[in-house]
Amino acid sequence: MFKLVVQNLLSHPIRSLITSVSVAVALFLICLLTSIVTTLQSGLAAASATRLVVMSSISLFVDIPLSYQERIAKVDGIEDIVKWQWFGGYYQDQKNFFAQFAVDPERMFSVYPEVKVDEATKQKFLTQRNACIVGWQLAAEFPEWVETGKVPITGALFPHPSGEAWQFDLAGVYRSEAANFDNRTMFFRWDIFEETLKSNGDAPGVGVYVMSVEPGADIERMKAEIEGMFENGPATVRCDTESEFTRQFISMLGDIPMFLGWIGAGVLVAILLGAINAMLMAGREQTHDVGILKALGFTNGAAFGLLIAQSLVLCVFGGALGIGLAAALEAPLALAIGSAFPGFFIANSTYIQAGLVSLGVGLAAGAIPAWNALRVNCVEALRAKGA
C-alpha cells in the first residue's frame, strides 16, 4: 500500500511538491504567530506581582521629578528602589535601534535579581563612571562592542552637549532567563547621565521608579499611600504592580493576540482549501485506478485509506518542513524581532500544536476524495475510463 501511495504522489511531482511547500509555509507562519502571542503572555505571567512601578498619571512619556525617589523610599514596606529613564538613542544608524536606560547601578541588581552578571562585570558597572552593561542578544548582534569594549550611542532624545555620540565603556554582558526581562537592552549609569545633562543646563527627569517590596507587605496600602503622597505635587503619579504595568503596556499595542489569531485562522483556511483542491484532483485522476483495485479484490476500506494516506503524507511532510524551518530560525527570529517582542521563543507546545494541525489538515483534505473512493463502483469506474 505504501508503495502505491508513493507512486501516486510521484506521478504528479510538481503538484505534490507545491502542496507540501504550501503546508510548510503555512505551518511556519502559524508557529511564528503563535509564538509572538505566547511570548507576550509569558512576559506578562513572569512579571512580578510584588514589585511596584511608579509612573506619571498622565502618560508613560511624561517624566516625574527626581526628588520623588527619596520620599517613595521612606514608604513602609519598600525594600529598595531604582529609577529608570528611557534614553531613546541608536548605534551608528537609526535602524540600529534598541532600548537603553539610565539606572541606579547599585540598586539595579538588588531590585532585579534575575539579571545575572559575573562579579567582574558587576564591579566594573558599579565603579566605572562611563560603564554600561548589555544583554547577550545585543552583544551577539554587535560583537564589535565586546571586541573594543566601547559602545558609542547617538542620543536622539538626549543629545550629548559636544554634539558627538555618547561614549560608554562595556563593563560586560548580562543574561536573564526570566521572560519579563529583555536580553536586548542596554543599561548605563544614572550619574553620568545626570552630570552630562546638568553640564548643558538641563534637569533630568525620571521615567519610572521600580521598587522591590518586603515579604508580606500590604501592596494595596502602599499603592494608595504613594499615589496620595503626590496628589498635590508638581506631578501626580500612578502606582501599579509590575504585572499590571506590563499588562497595560502590552494593551498599548492593541489587541495583538486577537489580530494574530485572525491572521493564523486565515492562513489555516487558505492552506486547507489548497490541500483539499489538490486531493480532489488526485481523487478524480485515480478513479480508474480505484476501480481496478476493487476489481482485484481490494476492499472499500483499502480504497478509502489509499486517498487518506496520500493526503497525510503530503501534509505531514510539509508540516515537518515548516516545523523544522521554525526551529532552525528561532534564534535569528529572536534577534530580528527582539526590539518589538523581547524574549521571543517558540514553545514545545507550539511545535506539538503545529504537528497536530498538519495531521488535521491531512485528514480533512483527504476526507472528501477518500469518501468518493469509498463509493466508487468498479464497473462504472472502468467504463468511465474507457469512454
N, C-alpha and C positions, 0 to 999 in steps of 0.2 A: 504493500500500500504506500509506504513512504517513497519508494522509487517512482511510483506513478504520480505522487504529489509533486515531486521534484521535476519530473519530466514535463508535467502540465505547466508548471511555473516557468520553466526554461523555454517552453515553446513560444512565449512572448516575453523575452528578456527585458526589453525596454519598458514595457508596461509594468512588469513586476518590479523593476528597479525604481521607476518613478514612484510607484505606490509605497515601497518600503522607505525611500528617501523622504517622501512627504510625511509619513508617520514619524520618522526620525526627527525631522524639523519640528513637527507639532509637539512631540514629547519633550524635546529640548526646551521649547518655549514654555511649556507647562511647568517644567522643573524650575525654570528661571522665574516665572511669575509667582509660582507658589513659594519659592524661596525668599522673594522680596517680602511677601506677607509674613512668613514665619520669622524672618529677620526682625521686622518691626515688632512683631508680637513677643519675640524672645527678649528684645531690648526692654520692652515695657514690663515684662514679667520679672526681669532681673533688677529693675530699678528698685532702689531701697525705699521701703515704707517708713524707715526710721531715720532717714536723712532728710533735712529740711532745706528748701530753696526759697530765698527771698529775692523778689524782683519788683520792678516798678509796677504799680497797679494800672498804669496807663498802657504800657507796652513793653515787651522784651527788649525793644530797641531804644528805650529811654533809660539813661543811666540814673543811678541812685548815688547819694553823696558818700564819699569815703569815710566821713565822720560817723556813719551809722554802724560801722563794724564794732567799735568799742561798746556801744550801747547794747547791740544784739548779743555780744559775747557774755554780757552780765545776766542774761535771762536764765533763770533757774532751769537746769536740765541740759543746757548746751555744753557739749564736751569739747568741741573745737570748731573753728570757723575759718573758711578760706574764701577769698574773693577771686572772682573770675572777671576778666574783661576781654571781650571779643576784639581781636586786632584787625582782622579783615585784610591781610596783606597777601602777597603772592611771591613766588620764586621765579625770577628772571622774566617770566611771561605770564600774562593774566590767565592763560589756560592752565598754568600750574597752580591752581587754587586749592587750598585745603584749610582746615580750621587751625587757628593759632590763638592762644590765650595767654594773657599775663596773669600770673597767680602768685600767691604767697608760697615760696618754695618749702619753708619749714613746716607749713601746715598741710601741704598738698598730700603728702604720704600718710599723714595722720587721719585725714578725712576720707581718703580713698586708699584703703589698704589693699584693694585689688590691683593697684598699679605696682607692678613688680619691676625693680631695677637691682643691679648688683650694688654692692656697698661703695665701690669706687665711683660709679655714676652718681649715686646719691650724694656723696660728699662733694663732688665737683659742682653739682647743681646747687647745693646749699652754700657753697663758699665762693664760687667764681662769679664775678659781677655780671658778665655777659653770657652766662651759661644758659643752655636750653636742653630739653630732652624731647625726643620724637618717638612716635610709635613705630613698631617694627615694620608695619606696612609702608610707612613713609620712607623709612631707611632703605627698604628694598626698592622703592620707586626711584629714589635719588641716592644711589650708592656713593656719589662723589662727596656727599656730606661726611660719610664715615671715613672716606679716604683722606680728606683735607681737614676735617674737624671744624669746618666753617659752614655756617648757614646764613647766607645773605637774604633778607626778606624786604621787599619793597612795601612800605606802608601805604595802603590806599586810603584807609580811614585816618591813620595817624602818620603822616609823612615825617621823615626824620628832618630835624632842623637844618642839617647840612645839605639837604636835597638829594642825598645818596640813599642807598639801601641801608636798613638796619643790619648791623653785623653781630651775629651770635656765634658763640663757641659751643660746639656739640659736646655736651657732657656725657651723653650715652643714649641708649635706646631702651624704652620701656616696653613691656608686654603685659597685656591684661587678658585673662581668659573669661572675664565677665562680659556678657552680651551687651550690657548697658554702657560700657566704656570703650570708646572708639580707639582703635590702634592706628588710626591715620590722622593724628593730631600732634601739634607742636605746643609745648608749654615753655614759657620763659619767665624770668624773674620779674616780679612786680616792681622792685626797687629801681631797676634800670629803666623800666617803662615810665615810672613816675618822675624820676630825675630828669629824663630826657624831655618830657613834655613841659616840666616846670622851667627848664632852661630856655624854652621858647615862649614862656609866658602863659602856657596853658595849664588848666587844672584838671587832672584826670578824674573821671567818674568810674563807677563800678557797674558792671553788667548785672551780675548776680552774686549773692552770698550763699554759700553752701555750708550747712552745719551738720556735724555728727552729733547725735544726742546720747545722753546717758541711758543705760538699760533701765527699763521700767518708767521712763519719763512720760508725762502726760502730754502727748503730741498736740491734742486739740487745744489745751490750755496755752501751750507755747505759741501755737499759731495765732491764737486770738491776742495774746499779750504782745507779740511782735507787731502785728498789724495795728493794734491800738496805740502802741508806743509812738507811731509816726502819723497818726490821724491828722494832726495839726502842724506837721513838719513841712519842710520845703518840698518833700516828695513823699507821697503816700506809697505804701508798699503792699504787696500780696505775698503771703507765705503759704507754701504747699509742701506736701511730701514730695520727694524726688519722683516717685512713681506717678503721682498726679501731674507734676510738672512735665514729665516725659509724655504722658498721655495727651496733655494739652498741646505740646509742641508737635506731636505727630498729627493731631487734628488740624493744625495749621496747614498741613499739606493736602487737606481734603480727605474724602473717604477713599483712600488708596486701595484698601482690601476689596471693596465692592467694585471699584473700577477695574482692577486687575482680574477680579473674578469673572466679570463680564467678558473681558478680552479672552481669558482662558476658555470660557464656555464657547465663545465664537470660534476659537481655534479648534476645539474638540469637535464641534458640529461640522466644521468645514472638512476636517480630515476624515470624519466618519462618513460623510456623503461621498467624498472621493474614493474611499475604500469600498463602499457599497457599489459605486458605479463600476469600479474595476472588477469586482467579483461578479456583478450581474453580467458583464460582457463575457467573463470567463465561463460563467454558467451556461450562457446561450451557446457559446462555441463548443462546449463539451457535452451538449445534449445527446449527440450521436454516440459519443464515447460511453456515456452513462447507459444508453440503450444497449450497447454491445456488452457492457459489464453485467447488466441484468440478464441478458440473453445467455451469458455464460454461467449464470447461477449466483452472481453476487446479490446480496440482499439489499432491500431499500435502505437499511441502516448503513451499509457499507457505502452506498452512493451518497447518502447524507453526510457521512463522516469524511468522504473524499473532499467535498467542497468546503466543509468547515475547516479541515486540516490545511487546505491551501490558504485560506484566509488567515488562519492563526500563524502559519509560517511567515507570511508576508508581514503581518502586523507585529508579531513578536520580534522578528528580526529587525524591523525598523525601530521598534521600541528600544531594543537593546542598543542599537546605534545611537539613538537620541540620548539615552541614559548615560552611555559611555562618553558621549561628547560633553554632556553636562558635568560629569565627574572630572573629565580632563581639563575643562575650562573653569572649574570652580575658583581656583586661586587667581587666574588672570581676571575673571569677572569681579572678584572681591576688590582687586586693585582698581579696575576700571570704573566701578560704580560706588566705590567706597565713600566718596565725598557726599553722595546723596543717600546711600544706605549703608552706614558704617556697620562693620561686623557681619557683612553678608556671608552666608554659608548655606549649603544645601544639606538638609537633614536626611538621615537614613529613611525616615518615614516618607519623605518626598520621593525618593527612588522607588520605594515599595509602591506608593500610590501610582507613580508613572508606569510601573510594570503592570499593575492591575488594570490601568486604563488601556494599555496596549492589548491585554488579553480581552478586555471588554469590547474594544473596537473590532478585534479579530472575530469574536463570536458574533457581534451584531452585523458586521459586514458580510459574513458568510451565511447568516441565517436564511435570508431570502432565497439566494440561489440554491442552498442546500435543501430548503423546503421544496423548491421546484424540482430538484433532482429526485427527491423522495417520491414525488407524484408522477414522475416520467413513466410512460408506458413504453416498454422496449420496442414493440411493433411500430407504434406511431413515431418513435424517435428514429428508427431505421428508415421508415418510409419518408420522413421529412428530409433526411439526408439525401435520399435518392432523388427526390423531387428537386 
